[in-house]
Amino acid sequence: MERHRWLPLEANPEVSYQFLKQLGLHPKWQFVDVYGMDPELLSMVPRPVCAVLLLFPITEKYEVFRTEEEEKIKSQGQDVKSSVYFMKQTISNACGTIGLIHAIANNKDKMHFESGSTLKKFLEESVSMSPEERARYLENYDAIRVTHETSAHEGQTESSSPSSSQPHCSHCRTKASSLCHHASLPWVKRNHVDPAKATSPSLRLRRWRPFLRLPSLGLHSVAPNIDEKVDLHFIALVHVDGHLYELDGRKPFPINHGETSDETLLEDAIEVCKKFMERDPDELRFNAIALSAA
């Protein structure tokens, strides 16, 4: 049983940037939106890319797959390099922070940390720990918890209409000013919307499917109830020693998705994202952001 519960983070490059900046990471690398899976849309992502975060819905279909995948790997085994930094998730709603930690920890040699960086200190102190020990260490690491809570209050949006009863139910809180960035990955392809033109609120609400159903245009910034149930989850996709790993704190171990390279990481990670989407073809609640060179 989870002993701790945090507010969920928003799947937003701006929030991720501020979160990591407060933890002492120099902005040499920054998260950017991934607008779609087609080559021309992937070409909009600055290179190189060293990690991809995927936000996806936890559905019954996915849970069945997750159980089958775990049993298969336990039976057949897999190759996981000892250099992969992996931690379990024991804090409810902390998957966003854990995804960011996974992304940075497995690219630590590429990162520039400010003097006295909280994140660098956490990574150095936890490097020799087991995944379970790292999870417990994070539970009581107040500097990261406080930064998480501060970031979790950034960009909160829900309808200001008194008649609205739609609950806030997502790990991703969509900003009114950037709804077009937080639609499902295939939405650009289906509607042929040029991301550069998707700037007006009317176009975003008409042509893009945000994570939150917004019954009116009256939006205001609020913090969610910490006890509200969420059904979306973050994972990180990273390149370590020539292999693409899926890092999900809900799983008992990293998932090796085969060979990759610094040059092909984004495309290889998107292929994994496609499989998530194919398992739930009726779902639109998918979002991806990439950690790219600034």
Disulfide bonds with the S-S distance in Angstrom:
none
